[in-house]
């Protein structure tokens, strides 16, 4: 149940980032670092490409302890 809720919240967050065409989490830096050849071709239009891209993610929640939180 927690994973589903966090996945929905993350999906909403990513859609909002794409709608406003901002990349505060640094996906552009990742592309530049690990896919340099592709980055050279899309460098100037990164915000447009980010806005149109499909982002997939999954979360995994593991409860280690339960109890009172202060």
N, CA, C and O atoms as CSV, one atom per row, in Angstrom:
chain,resi,resn,atom,element,x,y,z
A,1,UNK,N,N,0.826,-1.173,0.000
A,1,UNK,CA,C,0.000,0.000,0.000
A,1,UNK,C,C,0.890,1.264,0.000
A,1,UNK,O,O,0.586,2.239,-0.687
A,2,UNK,N,N,1.971,1.234,0.765
A,2,UNK,CA,C,2.882,2.378,0.823
A,2,UNK,C,C,3.584,2.563,-0.522
A,2,UNK,O,O,3.763,3.692,-0.978
A,3,UNK,N,N,3.977,1.468,-1.150
A,3,UNK,CA,C,4.638,1.552,-2.450
A,3,UNK,C,C,3.713,2.165,-3.485
A,3,UNK,O,O,4.137,3.016,-4.267
A,4,UNK,N,N,2.460,1.745,-3.502
A,4,UNK,CA,C,1.504,2.289,-4.465
A,4,UNK,C,C,1.314,3.787,-4.268
A,4,UNK,O,O,1.283,4.549,-5.235
A,5,UNK,N,N,1.189,4.201,-3.024
A,5,UNK,CA,C,1.009,5.618,-2.713
A,5,UNK,C,C,2.237,6.422,-3.136
A,5,UNK,O,O,2.097,7.490,-3.731
A,6,UNK,N,N,3.431,5.925,-2.839
A,6,UNK,CA,C,4.644,6.654,-3.213
A,6,UNK,C,C,4.832,6.685,-4.726
A,6,UNK,O,O,5.297,7.689,-5.266
A,7,UNK,N,N,4.478,5.602,-5.419
A,7,UNK,CA,C,4.559,5.592,-6.880
A,7,UNK,C,C,3.636,6.638,-7.487
A,7,UNK,O,O,4.024,7.335,-8.425
A,8,UNK,N,N,2.423,6.755,-6.968
A,8,UNK,CA,C,1.482,7.757,-7.467
A,8,UNK,C,C,1.997,9.168,-7.212
A,8,UNK,O,O,1.879,10.035,-8.078
A,9,UNK,N,N,2.566,9.405,-6.034
A,9,UNK,CA,C,3.095,10.728,-5.728
A,9,UNK,C,C,4.302,11.065,-6.601
A,9,UNK,O,O,4.442,12.202,-7.051
A,10,UNK,N,N,5.169,10.091,-6.841
A,10,UNK,CA,C,6.318,10.315,-7.716
A,10,UNK,C,C,5.878,10.574,-9.153
A,10,UNK,O,O,6.455,11.424,-9.832
A,11,UNK,N,N,4.875,9.860,-9.618
A,11,UNK,CA,C,4.367,10.071,-10.973
A,11,UNK,C,C,3.797,11.481,-11.107
A,11,UNK,O,O,4.014,12.146,-12.120
A,12,UNK,N,N,3.074,11.931,-10.097
A,12,UNK,CA,C,2.533,13.286,-10.108
A,12,UNK,C,C,3.655,14.317,-10.117
A,12,UNK,O,O,3.584,15.310,-10.841
A,13,UNK,N,N,4.688,14.084,-9.314
A,13,UNK,CA,C,5.821,15.000,-9.256
A,13,UNK,C,C,6.527,15.083,-10.606
A,13,UNK,O,O,6.828,16.181,-11.073
A,14,UNK,N,N,6.796,13.944,-11.240
A,14,UNK,CA,C,7.488,13.945,-12.524
A,14,UNK,C,C,6.659,14.614,-13.607
A,14,UNK,O,O,7.207,15.325,-14.449
A,15,UNK,N,N,5.359,14.402,-13.600
A,15,UNK,CA,C,4.505,15.060,-14.591
A,15,UNK,C,C,4.519,16.570,-14.406
A,15,UNK,O,O,4.506,17.320,-15.382
A,16,UNK,N,N,4.546,17.012,-13.160
A,16,UNK,CA,C,4.597,18.446,-12.887
A,16,UNK,C,C,5.934,19.031,-13.354
A,16,UNK,O,O,5.967,20.113,-13.941
A,17,UNK,N,N,7.034,18.319,-13.094
A,17,UNK,CA,C,8.344,18.785,-13.555
A,17,UNK,C,C,8.392,18.863,-15.078
A,17,UNK,O,O,8.946,19.808,-15.638
A,18,UNK,N,N,7.815,17.876,-15.739
A,18,UNK,CA,C,7.813,17.870,-17.190
A,18,UNK,C,C,6.924,18.980,-17.748
A,18,UNK,O,O,7.261,19.594,-18.760
A,19,UNK,N,N,5.807,19.238,-17.102
A,19,UNK,CA,C,4.901,20.283,-17.564
A,19,UNK,C,C,5.574,21.657,-17.483
A,19,UNK,O,O,5.385,22.494,-18.366
A,20,UNK,N,N,6.353,21.887,-16.433
A,20,UNK,CA,C,7.042,23.167,-16.263
A,20,UNK,C,C,8.413,23.191,-16.940
A,20,UNK,O,O,9.089,24.220,-16.929
A,21,UNK,N,N,8.820,22.089,-17.518
A,21,UNK,CA,C,10.081,21.935,-18.239
A,21,UNK,C,C,11.286,22.332,-17.383
A,21,UNK,O,O,12.125,23.130,-17.803
A,22,UNK,N,N,11.356,21.772,-16.198
A,22,UNK,CA,C,12.500,21.982,-15.311
A,22,UNK,C,C,13.080,20.624,-14.928
A,22,UNK,O,O,12.377,19.613,-14.917
A,23,UNK,N,N,14.355,20.619,-14.617
A,23,UNK,CA,C,15.048,19.384,-14.263
A,23,UNK,C,C,15.866,19.599,-12.984
A,23,UNK,O,O,17.096,19.612,-13.040
A,24,UNK,N,N,15.203,19.769,-11.832
A,24,UNK,CA,C,15.949,20.019,-10.604
A,24,UNK,C,C,16.613,18.776,-10.022
A,24,UNK,O,O,17.450,18.888,-9.126
A,25,UNK,N,N,16.256,17.600,-10.515
A,25,UNK,CA,C,16.819,16.371,-9.953
A,25,UNK,C,C,18.057,15.894,-10.717
A,25,UNK,O,O,18.688,14.915,-10.318
A,26,UNK,N,N,18.408,16.575,-11.808
A,26,UNK,CA,C,19.659,16.306,-12.496
A,26,UNK,C,C,19.638,15.151,-13.476
A,26,UNK,O,O,20.666,14.496,-13.650
A,27,UNK,N,N,18.535,14.872,-14.116
A,27,UNK,CA,C,18.531,13.820,-15.131
A,27,UNK,C,C,19.397,14.211,-16.324
A,27,UNK,O,O,19.997,13.347,-16.963
A,28,UNK,N,N,19.465,15.496,-16.625
A,28,UNK,CA,C,20.331,15.972,-17.700
A,28,UNK,C,C,21.801,15.710,-17.401
A,28,UNK,O,O,22.576,15.384,-18.300
A,29,UNK,N,N,22.177,15.854,-16.142
A,29,UNK,CA,C,23.558,15.557,-15.749
A,29,UNK,C,C,23.869,14.074,-15.914
A,29,UNK,O,O,24.976,13.709,-16.309
A,30,UNK,N,N,22.895,13.220,-15.612
A,30,UNK,CA,C,23.073,11.783,-15.784
A,30,UNK,C,C,23.276,11.452,-17.262
A,30,UNK,O,O,24.180,10.696,-17.619
A,31,UNK,N,N,22.434,12.020,-18.108
A,31,UNK,CA,C,22.552,11.757,-19.542
A,31,UNK,C,C,23.899,12.254,-20.053
A,31,UNK,O,O,24.549,11.579,-20.851
A,32,UNK,N,N,24.318,13.425,-19.600
A,32,UNK,CA,C,25.600,13.983,-20.040
A,32,UNK,C,C,26.771,13.114,-19.588
A,32,UNK,O,O,27.748,12.957,-20.320
A,33,UNK,N,N,26.675,12.555,-18.397
A,33,UNK,CA,C,27.778,11.770,-17.853
A,33,UNK,C,C,27.872,10.370,-18.472
A,33,UNK,O,O,28.972,9.888,-18.742
A,34,UNK,N,N,26.746,9.726,-18.694
A,34,UNK,CA,C,26.771,8.322,-19.110
A,34,UNK,C,C,26.425,8.091,-20.578
A,34,UNK,O,O,26.642,6.996,-21.097
A,35,UNK,N,N,25.898,9.090,-21.243
A,35,UNK,CA,C,25.541,8.949,-22.653
A,35,UNK,C,C,26.014,10.190,-23.408
A,35,UNK,O,O,25.213,10.924,-23.985
A,36,UNK,N,N,27.292,10.403,-23.393
A,36,UNK,CA,C,27.895,11.631,-23.915
A,36,UNK,C,C,27.572,11.861,-25.398
A,36,UNK,O,O,27.265,12.987,-25.788
A,37,UNK,N,N,27.635,10.829,-26.214
A,37,UNK,CA,C,27.370,10.989,-27.643
A,37,UNK,C,C,25.939,11.444,-27.900
A,37,UNK,O,O,25.703,12.304,-28.749
A,38,UNK,N,N,25.001,10.882,-27.184
A,38,UNK,CA,C,23.604,11.293,-27.346
A,38,UNK,C,C,23.391,12.702,-26.800
A,38,UNK,O,O,22.594,13.468,-27.341
A,39,UNK,N,N,24.114,13.045,-25.716
A,39,UNK,CA,C,23.957,14.369,-25.104
A,39,UNK,C,C,24.377,15.481,-26.070
A,39,UNK,O,O,23.757,16.544,-26.096
A,40,UNK,N,N,25.416,15.243,-26.853
A,40,UNK,CA,C,25.885,16.260,-27.791
A,40,UNK,C,C,24.807,16.614,-28.810
A,40,UNK,O,O,24.718,17.756,-29.261
A,41,UNK,N,N,23.991,15.628,-29.168
A,41,UNK,CA,C,22.942,15.866,-30.160
A,41,UNK,C,C,21.734,16.589,-29.563
A,41,UNK,O,O,21.046,17.322,-30.273
A,42,UNK,N,N,21.466,16.394,-28.273
A,42,UNK,CA,C,20.243,16.949,-27.676
A,42,UNK,C,C,20.519,18.045,-26.655
A,42,UNK,O,O,19.594,18.469,-25.962
A,43,UNK,N,N,21.717,18.506,-26.539
A,43,UNK,CA,C,22.113,19.451,-25.506
A,43,UNK,C,C,21.243,20.704,-25.478
A,43,UNK,O,O,20.776,21.096,-24.409
A,44,UNK,N,N,21.018,21.332,-26.610
A,44,UNK,CA,C,20.305,22.599,-26.649
A,44,UNK,C,C,18.804,22.452,-26.392
A,44,UNK,O,O,18.169,23.393,-25.916
A,45,UNK,N,N,18.242,21.314,-26.694
A,45,UNK,CA,C,16.796,21.145,-26.534
A,45,UNK,C,C,16.447,20.167,-25.412
A,45,UNK,O,O,15.441,19.463,-25.495
A,46,UNK,N,N,17.267,20.120,-24.368
A,46,UNK,CA,C,17.058,19.154,-23.296
A,46,UNK,C,C,15.715,19.342,-22.596
A,46,UNK,O,O,15.051,18.355,-22.278
A,47,UNK,N,N,15.303,20.572,-22.349
A,47,UNK,CA,C,14.044,20.789,-21.628
A,47,UNK,C,C,12.853,20.285,-22.429
A,47,UNK,O,O,11.915,19.728,-21.856
A,48,UNK,N,N,12.876,20.471,-23.748
A,48,UNK,CA,C,11.788,19.951,-24.591
A,48,UNK,C,C,11.781,18.429,-24.601
A,48,UNK,O,O,10.721,17.807,-24.523
A,49,UNK,N,N,12.948,17.837,-24.696
A,49,UNK,CA,C,13.043,16.373,-24.717
A,49,UNK,C,C,12.614,15.798,-23.365
A,49,UNK,O,O,11.916,14.786,-23.305
A,50,UNK,N,N,13.039,16.453,-22.284
A,50,UNK,CA,C,12.633,16.012,-20.949
A,50,UNK,C,C,11.122,16.089,-20.789
A,50,UNK,O,O,10.518,15.192,-20.202
A,51,UNK,N,N,10.506,17.144,-21.301
A,51,UNK,CA,C,9.061,17.313,-21.182
A,51,UNK,C,C,8.296,16.240,-21.953
A,51,UNK,O,O,7.205,15.842,-21.544
A,52,UNK,N,N,8.857,15.772,-23.060
A,52,UNK,CA,C,8.175,14.784,-23.894
A,52,UNK,C,C,8.557,13.344,-23.566
A,52,UNK,O,O,7.969,12.410,-24.111
A,53,UNK,N,N,9.524,13.156,-22.692
A,53,UNK,CA,C,10.035,11.806,-22.427
A,53,UNK,C,C,9.098,11.001,-21.531
A,53,UNK,O,O,8.243,11.544,-20.831
A,54,UNK,N,N,9.290,9.708,-21.582
A,54,UNK,CA,C,8.547,8.774,-20.738
A,54,UNK,C,C,9.498,8.281,-19.653
A,54,UNK,O,O,10.539,7.691,-19.941
A,55,UNK,N,N,9.125,8.532,-18.408
A,55,UNK,CA,C,9.979,8.164,-17.287
A,55,UNK,C,C,9.304,7.032,-16.525
A,55,UNK,O,O,8.158,7.150,-16.093
A,56,UNK,N,N,10.038,5.930,-16.369
A,56,UNK,CA,C,9.525,4.785,-15.619
A,56,UNK,C,C,10.334,4.610,-14.352
A,56,UNK,O,O,11.553,4.781,-14.367
A,57,UNK,N,N,9.688,4.279,-13.275
A,57,UNK,CA,C,10.369,4.062,-12.011
A,57,UNK,C,C,9.537,3.115,-11.165
A,57,UNK,O,O,8.331,2.968,-11.364
A,58,UNK,N,N,10.197,2.487,-10.232
A,58,UNK,CA,C,9.514,1.656,-9.245
A,58,UNK,C,C,10.145,1.946,-7.889
A,58,UNK,O,O,11.328,2.271,-7.784
A,59,UNK,N,N,9.343,1.821,-6.887
A,59,UNK,CA,C,9.869,2.015,-5.540
A,59,UNK,C,C,9.719,0.713,-4.758
A,59,UNK,O,O,8.830,-0.095,-5.027
A,60,UNK,N,N,10.586,0.535,-3.811
A,60,UNK,CA,C,10.534,-0.635,-2.954
A,60,UNK,C,C,10.592,-0.150,-1.512
A,60,UNK,O,O,11.553,0.501,-1.104
A,61,UNK,N,N,9.560,-0.473,-0.749
A,61,UNK,CA,C,9.482,-0.040,0.640
A,61,UNK,C,C,9.684,-1.248,1.533
A,61,UNK,O,O,9.046,-2.287,1.361
A,62,UNK,N,N,10.575,-1.094,2.479
A,62,UNK,CA,C,10.837,-2.158,3.439
A,62,UNK,C,C,10.737,-1.558,4.839
A,62,UNK,O,O,11.496,-0.653,5.184
A,63,UNK,N,N,9.817,-2.053,5.631
A,63,UNK,CA,C,9.643,-1.555,6.995
A,63,UNK,C,C,10.577,-2.341,7.892
A,63,UNK,O,O,10.438,-3.555,8.041
A,64,UNK,N,N,11.529,-1.643,8.487
A,64,UNK,CA,C,12.525,-2.312,9.333
A,64,UNK,C,C,12.105,-2.339,10.789
A,64,UNK,O,O,12.343,-3.323,11.490
A,65,UNK,N,N,11.485,-1.270,11.244
A,65,UNK,CA,C,11.056,-1.218,12.636
A,65,UNK,C,C,9.694,-0.525,12.707
A,65,UNK,O,O,9.361,0.296,11.852
A,66,UNK,N,N,8.934,-0.855,13.706
A,66,UNK,CA,C,7.697,-0.165,13.946
A,66,UNK,C,C,7.708,0.332,15.381
A,66,UNK,O,O,8.360,-0.257,16.244
A,67,UNK,N,N,7.011,1.381,15.627
A,67,UNK,CA,C,6.965,1.924,16.972
A,67,UNK,C,C,6.633,3.400,16.970
A,67,UNK,O,O,6.203,3.944,15.953
A,68,UNK,N,N,6.826,4.031,18.072
A,68,UNK,CA,C,6.499,5.427,18.241
A,68,UNK,C,C,7.602,6.285,17.622
A,68,UNK,O,O,8.789,6.025,17.818
A,69,UNK,N,N,7.194,7.304,16.877
A,69,UNK,CA,C,8.135,8.232,16.271
A,69,UNK,C,C,8.045,9.548,17.018
A,69,UNK,O,O,6.954,10.088,17.198
A,70,UNK,N,N,9.187,10.069,17.456
A,70,UNK,CA,C,9.182,11.340,18.172
A,70,UNK,C,C,9.447,12.483,17.241
A,70,UNK,O,O,9.479,13.636,17.673
